[in-house]
Amino acid sequence: IGNASEFYKIFQDEIGEVYKKANPSREERRSWRAALDKQLRKKMKLKPVMRMNGNYARRLMTLEAVEVICELVPSEERKEALRELMRLYLQMKPVW
């Protein structure tokens, strides 16, 4: 679950292209989270949760989820990086 919440933050940052902006405002971050939640709800039927639970985390940590999120990420290069990151995570998962 800890990993899932970290990935959730990464997804938000990628949607907002944080690597280009040094210090985004709270409103900007909120709009990125809203976009992410809306996309997850629409495409994967994942309702946003206040506290990350196991079922939500399990559905979020899939290649399918990354593909859905990549639709919101503007940069092609960053999309590929996200996919690769999730592939590596899923390969390592059995170790934990």
N, C-alpha and C positions, 0 to 999 in steps of 0.2 A: 504494500500500500504506500509505503514511503517513496518507493521508486515511481509509482504512478503519479503521486502529487508533484514530484520533481518534473516528470515528463509533461504534466499538465501546464506547469509554469513555462517550460521550454516552448510548448506549442503556442502559448499566448505570446511569448516574446517573438517567436518567428512570424506570427501573423502581423505583429506590429513593427517588424523589422527593427528590433532594438539595437542591433549591431550598427545601425546607421545613426540612431539618435542616442545621445548620451544619457539624458535623464527625462524619461517620459512622465507626464503628469498622471495623477490618479485617474482623471477622467479618460485619458487615452487608454490606460491599462484596463479600465472598466469596459470600454467599448470593445477592446480585443477579446476580453473574457466573454462578453455578450455574443460576439460573432462566433467564437469557438463553441459556446453552449448551444447556440441556435443551429449551427451546422451539425453538431453531434446529435441533437434532438431530431433534426429533420432527416438525416441520412442513416443514423444508426439506432434511432429511437432511444437514445440515452438521455434521461432527464438529469439536469444539473443537481448535484447534491451539496449540502452544506459541508458535511464531513465525508471525506473519501471513504467509501466502504469497499469490501472485497469484491462484490459483484461488479460494481462500477469500474474498479481498478482492472479487473480481469478483462472486461470488454474494451477498456481504453488502451490496454497494452497489446494490441494486435496490429498486424500489418493492414488489416481492413480499416481500422481507425486512422492509421497514419495516412492512408490514401485519401480518406475523407477530409482530413485536416489539410493535406497538401493542396487541396483545391483552393484554400484560402491564402496559402503562402505565395507571395508575389514572385519571388526569385526561384528560377529553375534549379540553380545550383544548391540553394538551401533545401529545396524539396528533396533532392537526391540525398543530401546529407541526413535529413530526417529519416528517410527510408532506410538508409544504411545503419543509422543509430539504432533503429527499432529491430532491424535484422540481427545486429550484434547482441542486443539485449535478449532477444528470443533464443538465440543460440546459447547464451550463458545461463538462461533461466533454470535449466535442470540442475545446475551446480548448487543453487541455493536450495 
